[in-house]
Amino acid sequence: MKAHTEYLWFNTAHEHDYVNVTPEVERIVRSSAIREGFVLISAMHITAGVYVNDAESGLIEDIDEWLEKLAPARPDYRHHQTGETNGDAHLKSLLIHHEVIVPITAGELDLGPWQQVYYAEFDGRRRKRVVVKAIGE
């Protein structure tokens, strides 16, 4: 078994952003030379997440609105008593989750129809990273 690790770096222009990272993950899987296995894509920050879904702009807007309803930006989070102002970003990250695992079959991502891998940013405008780790044979 072998493993291959690379990092993707982000500094989004917006506080909330959704970045399709599928092409970068595909490139990393190809460079790993792993034919059968898995690839882990994990946000390395507590105010970001990674998910798999459709690359459709209306759906992305729906996801953003849904997250805002479940974890709205507001000033009264207890977390803000620490001097932070991003309590909602932490909660949104929990809802999306911080990682996904995608199968690698015949050297390619084995995604279903329409599936794409997204990095979701909820406290942007600063440098953050995602680890991409392919494991297999």
Sequence and secondary structure as in RCSB ss.txt:
>XXXX:A:sequence
MKAHTEYLWFNTAHEHDYVNVTPEVERIVRSSAIREGFVLISAMHITAGVYVNDAESGLIEDIDEWLEKLAPARP
DYRHHQTGETNGDAHLKSLLIHHEVIVPITAGELDLGPWQQVYYAEFDGRRRKRVVVKAIGE
>XXXX:A:secstr
 EEEEEEEEE  SSSSEEEE HHHHHHHHHHHT  EEEEEEEE STTEEEEEEE  HHHHHHHHHHHHHHS   T
T GGGGGT   HHHHHHHHHH SEEEEEEETTEE   TTEEEEEEESS SS EEEEEEEEE 
